[in-house]
Amino acid sequence: MSDTLLQLDNIVRHFDVSPPWLNRVTEGLPKAFVKAVDGVSFEIGRGETFSLVGESGCGKSTVARLVVGLYNPSAGTITFDGMDVSSASARSRNAGAQRRMQMIFQDPYASLNPRWRVSDIVAEPIRHLKLASGKEEIQRRVGEHLTQVGLSPKDGEKYPHEFSGGQRQRISIARALAGQPEFLVCDEPTSALDVSVQAQILNLMKDLQQELGLTYLFISHDLAVVYHVSTKVGVMYLGRLVEWADTEILFTQPRHPYTRMLLDAIPDLEMSGRARTPVAGEVPSPIDPPPGCPFHPRCPLATDRCKSEMPKPVADGGAMVACHAVEEDRLPAWRG
Amino acid sequence: MADPVLEVKNLRVEFPTRRGTLVAVDDISLSIAPGEVLGVVGESGAGKSMTGAAIIGLIEPPGRIAEGQILLNGRRIDNLSYEEMRKIRGQEIGAIFQDPLTSLNPLYKVSEQLIETIQTHSSLTEKQARTRALDLLKEVGIPAAEERLDHYPHQFSGGMRQRVVIALALCAEPKLIIADEPTTALDVSIQAQIISLIKRLCAEHGASVMLVTHDMGVIAETADRVAVMYAGRIAEIGPVQDVIKRAKHPYTEGLMGAIPSIGGRAEKLTQIDGSMPRLTDIPDGCAFHPRCPKVMFKCHTLRPDLMGEGLHDVSCWLHEKVEEGVV
């Protein structure tokens, strides 16, 4: 058995946003696609936490949904522990792979059914995956999972509205754990929470990972959170991974100008007064991304080549970077 | 020190409900000097936005200011009539809200909204007001302002919309701006742009700002002083550097430890167990005592007031100065 648990190979997901057929014919409008994910490849090793960061609309949540099968890729393959899970038919053939993954969603107010008792919410994966039978056995397991996430088995009798945001996110985690997964996809699990509660949830997730040997795919827009939880980080921009590396390497020697820009944009608690490159521009539309490197309109290092040719990811000092400036070795030093 | 632009004295905001009176803001006093940026930070439900709303006179009934005074340039504004307050709002106090999509009217062009606001507060003709609107858009850094002026809000991106909202707040050159979570809905790179814009404009216009946010990083970058709020009260207030580096209140300490930071990688974040109490059951004594790692006997029953010499004050019994001759 290999050490790689999940592998994405050149995953593409386009969404058709074309105007209706009649308008296309009468007004001569072309078909239009949102290239939400446009050729993403990475691997996650067993027991690792791989994080995807990027701004809104960069495709990070789409990747999460592709991995658990809420979307099917337009092209490319997803392999989980050596089994193909790239399409609905492959997923049903390899149902064994599918039941080993679970997902935690961003909004704990929307992801729990308000009409179900917490015990039913947590029991749903157990019943569905037939992990246990008999009312008492199921209730016992539900109680265990609630205790595991720091709630009391008695809380199972309550409804979601009786809990605060942080407690609801604990319920989502308990529900995910009830499926006895090896692999958890966490889509912004703490962005709806206050910092002190966020710290509780992040600590809980770390404890569970050590205890149960879980592997995480962690999606977030918060670089500090990502730095705290991950072993590897991938930075996404307009549907592509622009740089991915081990956490320490990415944060101490960021190479891609976009990674550098993101790191520079974080408000500085230390107020060291360091000079920062002013952040320019906004993320362009993924319907009509700029030609060449999608980052070139905002990039301080852009050349003519960047405007016409898409950079390919190359290995550079332990990181994978898709940038012509890195390839041509004309990257300025990072923070002296 | 110059006279403060804004002075809030013992403000208390109450919401009478069938189940009793909820106190959203309890005995808050603060002041903002001319040109100063005061950050107000706290978690959801701390009462920070409610304090801002009380100052601009936008508390939704049945909420009301039960006690205290709000003074703007020495003039009391908390007891003004709706019409009088309407004149002050915009003219003397500008407001920037969290969600730029809901604070702009989607049915009117940006130009119409700007011109209306400018004409409400000045006697400019429509043409002059339009020129002024254009200048404002340029000032807040909207590219191709001439074209963008006649666009509708939905044609702008989130960051650009927030720039328009800032332009609206600046229309009448107010001396005080209340910015309630101005960057919360925005991505980090856009957030950095908006923060530096607010900083620059306030320096240029000499406006004071009350910056309400839950993000300590934004406060550290922008504010001169910061007030940390917890359960409707000020837990700690002082110069930003002091509060961040030498936090006195256990809540502030916990809050700072809970923020993940890049660089010093801790295996675990400091954790404050539990969560902010609901308004319906604020504990007796210090509201933080059930979560406080340094809780003492006194904290269960006695509520601490702000203590200190007015520079870096904290409401916590740990910092009680025992006066000589009293004990």
Interface residues (C-beta under 8 A of the other chain):
Chain A: E55 S56 S164 G165 G166 Q167 D194 V195 S196 V197 Q198 A199 Q200 L202 N203 K206 H221 D222 L223 A224 V225 Y227 H228 F251 M261 L262 L263 D264 A265 I266 P267 D268 L269 E270 M271 R276 P278 V279 E282 V283
Chain B: E43 S44 S157 G159 M160 D187 V188 S189 I190 Q191 A192 Q193 I195 S196 H214 D215 M216 G217 V218 A220 E221 V240 Q241 I244 G254 L255 M256 G257 A258 I259 P260 S261 I262 G263 R265 A266 E267 K268 L269 T270 Q271 I272 D273 S275 M276
